[in-house]
Amino acid sequence: ALSAYAPAVIHVSFLVALIIVRALGMRNVSRKYALGEARRAEAFLEQDLRQESREHVRNAVLKRIFGDLFALDVVQEEDGRFKVKIVDYLKRTAYFRDDHWKLVNRDVHAGYVYLDPHETVRLIRDELSLLIYDRINKMELRQLPDQIKARVNELRNTVAKHSEFRTYVVARKYPPCIEHILQSLSKNENPPHAARFLLATYLLAAGRSV
């Protein structure tokens, strides 16, 4: 019986989470939540592109989400791969640090870059995150139920303590490269793997826990 209500529960839970995040009024929390939701949506989209056997459903995903929502024209080839125009690819991967995304390492033909389902969906993660973040900020909250108010206050106290700790960590004297990584983390940005590895190695060598 519970499975019959699962979609409704998921939708309501998502709306309640948005309300709580908006009521907190903390930009760093909103950005982190938006990124998390973007990655969750990314997983569902990848599953649709990889496993959906109905062509009209895949085409609807490509048109309504990639095309209409993010102005990205994605075409699926007969071999199952997807292709996007080089200019669209470069615009969305300009800040990707991994060499995997460099155009010289990609399969390019006749003005298009060829991608697998995971890579195709990854192209819109940042835009999807910004979309969710923008929707959160535009929400107008007038009166909240007491249960939600209590939860918001509890979370605010928890987040505030965590933020104070992160500020303390960043305020300490570190080499410029380490300080830059810490500042990036304090803004809820996502440093590349090499930067996170360097930070962990440095903190462990300095006797800190990670």
JOUR-V888214 format. One record per pair of residues at least 24 apart in sequence whose C-alpha atoms are under 6 Angstrom apart, sorted by the first residue. I is the first residue (numbers start at 1). J is the second residue. Records with the same first field share a line. If there is no record, write none. Layout:
I=J + J
//
This chain:
22=136
34=129 + 132 + 133
35=129
38=125 + 128 + 129
46=117 + 118
49=117
50=117
81=115 + 116
82=114 + 115
83=112 + 113 + 114 + 115
84=112 + 113
85=111 + 112
86=111 + 112 + 113
92=123
//
